Amino acid sequence: MHKTLVVTDQVQTPELDLNVISFDQYLSEYPKLNEPKIRIINLCDTTQYLSRGYYCSLLAESRQHKVLPSVSTINDLRNPQEELSIGIHFPTSLLPKEFDVQTAPVELDIFFGWTADEPWRKSARALFDRYAAPYLRAQIQRKEKGLQIQVSRGNLAELDPPKLSLFYDRLKDFTERVWRRPVRRMSRWDLAILHDPDEANSPSDIEAIKRFVKAASKLGVEASVMRSKDLKHLSQYDALFIRETTHINHPTYRLARKGEMEGLVVIDDATSILRCCNKIYLHDAFSYKGIQSPLTMVLSGFATADIEKIESQFSYPMVLKMPESSFSLGVYKVANHLDLLKKLKQMFKESALVLVQEYLFTEFDWRIGVLNGRAIYACKYFMARDHWQIYNHGSARKGNQEGAFETIPTFEAPRKVLDAALKACSIIGKGLYGVDIKQKGNQVYVIEVNDNPNIDHRIEDAYLGDELYMMVMQEFVNRMEKRGLR
């Protein structure tokens, strides 16, 4: 259970039947020994940088107290130069119909995501989701270039008595209805699962995500499934599980890094994302550690000398890869000299480096799932019909876009395959990985290590079932226990 504290710098506040304390009390009396989980509603003035209100939220985050507003939100609302503070993208579907013919600016007082102007309540809630603060002032108007929305922090001292009374009513309602959990939910930990249901090649389908949530609940973890754009208050959670395709220049990496800096348990961690997302790193690391992989060359240009060197070491067909690619995207097979020149010219427009790799055809690729140095599932991914890869993104027929699969117990996978997978993961870290391996006779070749491997219902879990989700969630619990997060 959480205990909610309302921290204020107001001289007088009404009787709210809530725990209302001053900033000085919060500064000197907290944290307390053996205190329950604390939630802070910061009503102090946050207009000025390094003000009491600013420090209230900063201290709350350092004490691992969930706080509204967060320091990030305070900064967003405080700096008028920030793009998000002066004009944000906003779905027009959230606007009331009467606004279509309205020309004058609309001004809203938003108390905890609620406004007295009923037609604008969806809009108010959306703005609160972006800027979670007790009191927001919003101005919405149409300009020549489209919709303009200005959002700023509201000042309680400027509210007249009826509006101030209404604010405190909403405070009490928010505390009791939104921030007070039912007694039956006694979760010890809070986990954010980052997932985009609209992603074309999501690492986990909706049913798998549901099973992760269910497994988490059995272990005393409350899991919340969120999109990256909605995950604004990361410090409110104990752990972050990324089930969205990761990239370096992408919210997934930034959230992983932020989560680590705020003390969360993060899978996959930012270092794993950095290492796995770049095939240049993987190739270099495999070579240094003696991990057998297909013959590979790193190109920094495609002058005549470069082409001659390629053709002296590789035979056609050969494979070209962008350094950052996933789900067979950015990977091409070239059949002859002209194909090679054409494709390299195209690829070097996007990247300073390109990989050339020998072509090894196999009927299937091994995918070994590894968690903290332990193999947890083994799959055979067969090539898409009439194609040389598992995924055929160019196929117009849905049934031909992916190959078949076979999931087996890890103990039935060849020992050489398992050993190669574990050795490859040892150079990346202790996260959750999927290792792609080709096997030709007695030889195994590590193709790559993926930092956010597929775990889909009825595919990777076909052998272990719900136990696979329990294993992943148990790893989170073990790490949170080790860190002593409460």
N, C-alpha and C positions, 0 to 999 in steps of 0.2 A: 504493500500500500504506500501511497505517496502522501506527504504532508505538504500543504500549500501555504506559503507565506506571502503576504502582500506587503511589499516594502515601499514606503512612501516618504516624501519630504513635505507633504501637505501639513499645515498646522493643525487642521481639524479634519477628521473623517467621520462619517456617520457610523452608527452601530451596524456592522455587517454580518455578525455571527461568523467572522473569519479571523484568521491569525494575522492581524495587522501590526507591523513593527516599523520602527524608523530605520533609516539607513545606518545611523550610529549603532543601533542594536544589532543589525545584521553584521556590521563590521566587527564588533567586539565580542559578540556572543556565539557566533557560528564560525566553523562547523562544530557540532557537539558530538561527544563520544556516543557511539551506538545509536545515532539518530536514524530515523527511517529515511527513505528516499525523499528528497526535498524538491519541490517545485516553487519557483520564485516568479511572482508577477511584479515587475518593476514599474512602479508608478512615479518614480522620481523624474525630475527634469533631465532629459538627455540631450538637450539642444547643443550644449557646449561639449567640445572634446575634453576628455579627462575630468568631466564634472562628476558629481556624486552619482548621478544616474548612470553615467558611463561606467564608473567603477563598480556599481552595484551588479550590472550584468557581467562585467569582466570577472569579478570575484566569484559570481555564481558559476560561471563556466569553469574557472580554475578549481572550484570545489566540487565539480561534477554535479551541480544542481541544475536541473532543467529550468531555463529562464525565458521569460517573455517580456521585452524583446531581447533577442540575442545581440551580441556586439556587432555582428555583421549587419543586422537590420538597422541598428542605430547608425552605423556609418553610412549605409545606403540612404537613409532618410536625412542625415545631417549634411551631406555634401551636395549642394545644388548642382554641381558640375557633373555628377554621375548621371549617365544616360538613363539608368533604370529609375532614377528619382524624378526625372523631368518628362519622360515620354516612354511608355512601354508598349510592347505588342499586346493586343487585347482582343480576344475572340468577340466579334460583333454579335454572336448568338447570345451573349450574356447581357446585351443591352436591351432595355425595354422597347417595345415597338413604337411608343410615342416619341422616342428620341430621334426617329427617322426624320421627323418634320420639325424638330426643335433646333433653334439656332443659338439661343442663349446658353452660356456655360452652366453646367449643373454642378452644384457644390454639395458634397456629402460629408456628414459626420459619421464615422464608422467606429462603433464600439465593439471590440472583440469580434470583428467580422460581420456585424449586424448594423443595419441602418434603419431609422424610423420610416424612411421612404420606401414603402413595400415593393414597388416595381423595380427598385435598384438593389434588392437584397442579393441577387445572384452576383451582380457586379461587385458589391461590397465584399462578399465572401471571397471572390477571386482575388481582389486586391489584398485582403488580409492573408490569404494563402501565400502571396508573394512577399508581403511586408507584415509579418506577424508581430503586431504591436497593439497595445491596449486601445489607443485612440489614434485614428488616422484622419487626416483631412484630405479629401480628394476633389479635384476639379476636372470635369470631363467636358470636352467641347470639340466641335468639328472645325477643322482648319482646311485650307485649300489643299494641303497635301495629305489630308486624312484625319483620323482620330488622334487627338492629343489628350493624354492623361497626366496630370501632375499629382503626385502623392507626397504628403509631408506629415510630419509628426504633429498631432494635435496637442494643444496646451490646456490642461484641465483648469488652470486658473482663469481661462477666458470663457469657460462655459457658464451660462446663466443657471440659476438654481434648478429649474425644471430639467434642463439637459444634464446637469451634473447628477441629479437624482436618477435619471434614466441610465447614465453611465454606470453608476454603482449597482443598479439593478442587473445590468448586463454582466458586470463583473461577477456578481454572485451567481448568476445563471451559468456563466462560462466555467467558473470554478467547480460548480456542482455537477453540471451536465457533461462538460467536455473533458475537464481535467481530473475528475474523480472517477476512478475505475470501479466497476462493480466488485463487491466483496469476493465473489466466486473466482475472480481472476487474480491469482497470487503469484504472478510471474516474478522471478527474481532478476531476470535480465531483459533488456530491450535490444532487439536486433532489427536493423533496417536491411531489407532485401531490395537491391536496385534492379529493377526489371522494367523493360519497355514492351508491353504486349503488342505493340504495332511494329516492332522490329522484324524485318523479313527473315533474318537468320539468327534468331535469339538463341543463346546457349541453353535455355530451358523453356519448354512450352508451359502453357497455363496450368495444366494438370500437374506437372512436376513442381511448379512453384507452390501450388496448394499443398502438395505432400511435404515440401520443405517446411511450410508453415505449421502443418499438423505435427511433424516430427519435433519441431522446435517447442511447441506447446507441451508435448509429453515430457520434455526435459526442463520445464520451468522457464522457457524463453518465449517472450511475446514478440512475434515477428510481424513487422509492418512492411507491406510491399509498396514500393514507391518508385515513381519515375525520377530521373536525375533532376529535372527542372523543379520538382516539388520537394526535394531533399535539402531544405534550406537551413535546418537546425540540427546539424549532424551531432553536435555535442549532447543532444538529448538521448543518444543511444549508447549502448555499451559495445556494439559490434556492427560491422558493415559487411554484407555478403553481396558481391557484385555478380549479377546474372544478366549482364548486358555486354554486348561485344565491346571490348576495350581497345582504345587507341591512346597514343601519347598526347596528341593535341586534341583532347576530348574531355568532357566532364567526368568520365569514368576514372581517368588517371588523376584528375584534380581532386575528386572526392576521396579516392584512395589515399592520396598524399595528405589531404586535410584530416581524414579520419585518423591516420597514424600520428599526426602531430597533436591531435586532441586526445590521444591515449586509447583509441578504440582498437579492438581486435578486427583486422581487416583481411578478408580473403576475396579476391587476390590482392596482395599488397602491391604498393607502387613499384617496388624494385622488380618484382616478378613481371609486372606489366611492361616495364622498361626493357627487360631482358627478352621476354618472349615475343613482344610485338615487333622486334627488329631481327630479321633473318641474318643480317650481317653479324650481329652479336652472337647469335646461335652458331653460325658457321665457324667463327673464330674460336668460340669456346669449345665446340666439339673437336676442332683440330688440336687445340692446346691440351685437352684432356684425353685425347686418344679415343674418342667415341666414333665408331665407324658410321659414316654417312656417305651419300652419293658424292662422286667427284664434283667439286664446286670451285668456281672461280668468281672473284669479285671484280667487276669492271667499273672504271671511273670515266670511260669514254669509249667511242667506237670508231677510232681512226683505223686506217688500213692495217697498221701493226697490231692493233687490238684484235681485229677480225682474223688476221692470220694466226695469231696465238690461239684464239678460240678454236679455229678449225684444225689446228695441229694437235689439240688435246682432246677434242670432243668430236664425236661422229653425229650425223643427223639420224633421227630427230634429236633435238636437245631442248631443255626446258629453261625458260627465262622467268625470273621472279623479281617482283618489286620487294624492296626490303621490308615494307610493312604491308601485309596482306593477310586475309583470313577467308575461310570457307571457299578456297580455290579461286578467289578473286585476285587479280593481279598476278596470276600464274599462267604462262603461255607455253605452248609447244610450237617450235618452228621446225619446218621440214627441210629447208634448203637455204642457200646463201641469200637469196632475195628476201625470203621471209625474215631471216635474221636481221638484215639491215633495216628493213621496214619497221620491225617491232622495236629494235633498240632505239631508233630515232624517236619513236613515239614515247618510249619509257623514260628516256633521258630528259624529256621535257618536264617530267614530274619528279624525278629523283636524281641526285648527284651520283648515286651508285646503283648498280644492277647486278644481280647474281645470275650466273650461267651454271646449269647443273646437268649432269648426265641423265638421260632418260632411262628409267628402270620400269618396265611394265610388269605389273603383277595383277592378278585377278582381284585382289583385295588389299587394303592396308590394315594393319593392326592399329587399334587405338587402345592404349592402356591408360586407365584413369589412376592417378597417383595422388594420395593425400598424405601430406607430412611424411613422405618417404615410404609409404606403404601402398601397394597396388590394391585398388578396391573394385575395379571392374575391368573386363577385357571384352573388346568387340572386334569383329571383322566388318569393315566397311567395304562393300563391293563397289566396283566402278559403275557409274551410271551407264545405262544401255547405249551401246554404240559410241562410247566415249572413253577417254583415257583417264578421267578424274572421277572422284566420288560424286562431285556436283557438276552438273552440266547447266550452267546459267543461261546458255544460249538456246536451250531446247524450248520449243513452244508448247510441247506436251508436258503437262504437269507430272505424269507418271514416269517420264524419262529424265526428270531433273535431278533425281537422286538415285543412287544405287541401293541394293538391298543390304541387309545387315544380319549379323549373327552374334548374339551375346552368349558368352560362355563363362563358367567359373574361372577365376584367375589361376587356380591350380591346374587347369587343363591347358593353359597357354604354354607354349614352349619356354623352357627355362631361359634360353638365349634372348628371347623377346622381352621377358620380364626384367632380366638383368640389365639389358640395354636401356629400358625405360627408366629404371631406378637410377642408373648411373647418369643418364641425361638430366633427370630432375635434380640430382644432387648439386649440379652447377647453377641451378636457378634459385632454389630456396626450399621452403618447407610448406608451400601452399598447396592449392588444388590444381593439378595439371592434367592435360591429356597429351600423351606422347604418340605421335604418328610414326609407324615403323613399317618398312617394306622387308619382306622375307623372300629371298631367292635361294632355294636349296637350304644349305646350312648357314648361309650368310644373312645377317640382319643389318639393316641400314636405318639409322634414325633420321627421319625427314625433318621433324621440328617438334618443339614442345609448345603447347598452347596453354596460356595462363587461365583461360576461362572455358574449360572443355564442355562439350555438350553433355547435359544430363537431362534427357527427355523421357517422359513416361512411355513405357513399353518398348524402349530401345535400350539405353544404357542400364535401366533398372530391370530388364527382362529376367535376369537370374535372381538378383537379390531382393527385388521388390522394394517394399518400404524400408527395409534394413539399410539400403544404400543412403536414403535421406537421413536416417538416424545416425549413421556413421559420420556424415558431414556435420550435422548439428552437434553431435557429441564432441567433435573437434573444437567447435566454437566454445562449448561449455568448458572443456578442459583448459583452453587458453584464457578464458575469462576468469576461471578459478585461479589459475596460476598468477594472473596479474592482480588478483585481489579486488577486482571491480565489484561494487555492491550497488 
